[in-house]
Amino acid sequence: MDCIHALKCSFDVIAITETWMDQPSSVQENTIRGYNTFNAFRTYKRGGGVAVYIKNNYESLLVKHKTVAIDGILECVTIEINLKNKAIN
């Protein structure tokens, strides 16, 4: 994740596919400073996985009933971001 900081610019949302994260402990190893992390990962198969990083100055939460991981078919992370009183650039 050092490559994100090397870009010298800021993103409000970063989405990454093929994370290859396979358990909650690997999420802690792949955090980005200043962002909240949301994931869906395969449980029975190698590879896959998706992660969404939301800048931590946004109020954001995981929508659990719309976040799914079906091995070999689909990984989907659904996030709700509260944009009230936020200027979007």
C-alpha positions as CSV (number, residue, x, y, z in Angstrom):
1,M,0.0,0.0,0.0
2,D,3.0,2.3,0.0
3,C,2.4,2.9,-3.7
4,I,-0.8,4.8,-2.8
5,H,1.1,7.2,-0.6
6,A,3.9,7.6,-3.2
7,L,1.3,9.1,-5.7
8,K,1.3,12.3,-3.7
9,C,-2.4,12.8,-4.3
10,S,-5.5,11.9,-2.2
11,F,-8.4,9.7,-3.1
12,D,-11.7,9.6,-1.3
13,V,-12.4,6.0,-2.3
14,I,-10.1,3.3,-3.4
15,A,-11.4,-0.1,-4.7
16,I,-9.1,-3.0,-5.3
17,T,-9.9,-6.4,-6.8
18,E,-7.9,-9.6,-6.6
19,T,-6.7,-8.7,-3.1
20,W,-5.9,-12.4,-2.3
21,M,-6.8,-11.6,1.3
22,D,-8.3,-14.7,2.8
23,Q,-9.0,-14.0,6.5
24,P,-9.5,-11.0,8.9
25,S,-5.9,-11.1,10.0
26,S,-4.7,-10.4,6.5
27,V,-6.9,-7.2,6.4
28,Q,-4.9,-5.7,9.2
29,E,-1.7,-6.2,7.2
30,N,-3.2,-4.4,4.2
31,T,-4.6,-1.2,5.7
32,I,-4.0,2.2,4.3
33,R,-3.2,5.0,6.8
34,G,-6.2,7.4,6.9
35,Y,-8.7,5.0,5.4
36,N,-11.4,2.7,6.7
37,T,-11.2,-0.8,5.1
38,F,-14.1,-3.0,4.0
39,N,-13.6,-6.4,2.5
40,A,-15.1,-9.5,1.0
41,F,-12.9,-12.5,0.5
42,R,-13.0,-16.1,-0.5
43,T,-13.1,-18.6,2.3
44,Y,-12.4,-21.9,0.6
45,K,-10.3,-21.0,-2.4
46,R,-7.1,-19.1,-3.1
47,G,-7.1,-15.7,-4.9
48,G,-10.0,-13.3,-5.5
49,G,-11.2,-10.9,-2.9
50,V,-12.2,-7.3,-3.0
51,A,-11.4,-4.3,-0.8
52,V,-12.8,-0.8,-0.6
53,Y,-11.0,1.9,1.3
54,I,-12.9,5.0,2.3
55,K,-11.1,8.1,3.6
56,N,-11.7,8.2,7.3
57,N,-13.2,11.7,7.3
58,Y,-16.3,10.2,5.7
59,E,-18.9,8.5,7.8
60,S,-19.1,5.0,6.2
61,L,-20.4,1.6,7.2
62,L,-20.6,-1.8,5.7
63,V,-24.0,-2.9,4.4
64,K,-23.7,-6.6,5.6
65,H,-26.8,-8.0,3.9
66,K,-25.5,-6.7,0.5
67,T,-21.9,-7.8,1.0
68,V,-21.3,-11.3,-0.3
69,A,-18.6,-13.7,-1.3
70,I,-19.5,-16.8,-3.3
71,D,-16.3,-18.7,-4.0
72,G,-15.6,-18.9,-7.8
73,I,-18.6,-16.7,-8.7
74,L,-18.7,-13.3,-7.0
75,E,-17.2,-11.0,-4.3
76,C,-19.1,-7.8,-3.6
77,V,-18.6,-5.2,-0.9
78,T,-21.4,-2.7,-0.3
79,I,-20.7,0.5,1.6
80,E,-23.0,3.3,2.7
81,I,-21.3,6.7,2.8
82,N,-23.0,9.6,4.5
83,L,-22.3,12.7,2.3
84,K,-24.4,15.2,4.2
85,N,-22.5,18.4,4.8
86,K,-19.6,17.2,2.6
87,A,-18.3,19.0,-0.5
88,I,-17.4,16.5,-3.2
89,N,-14.4,17.5,-5.4
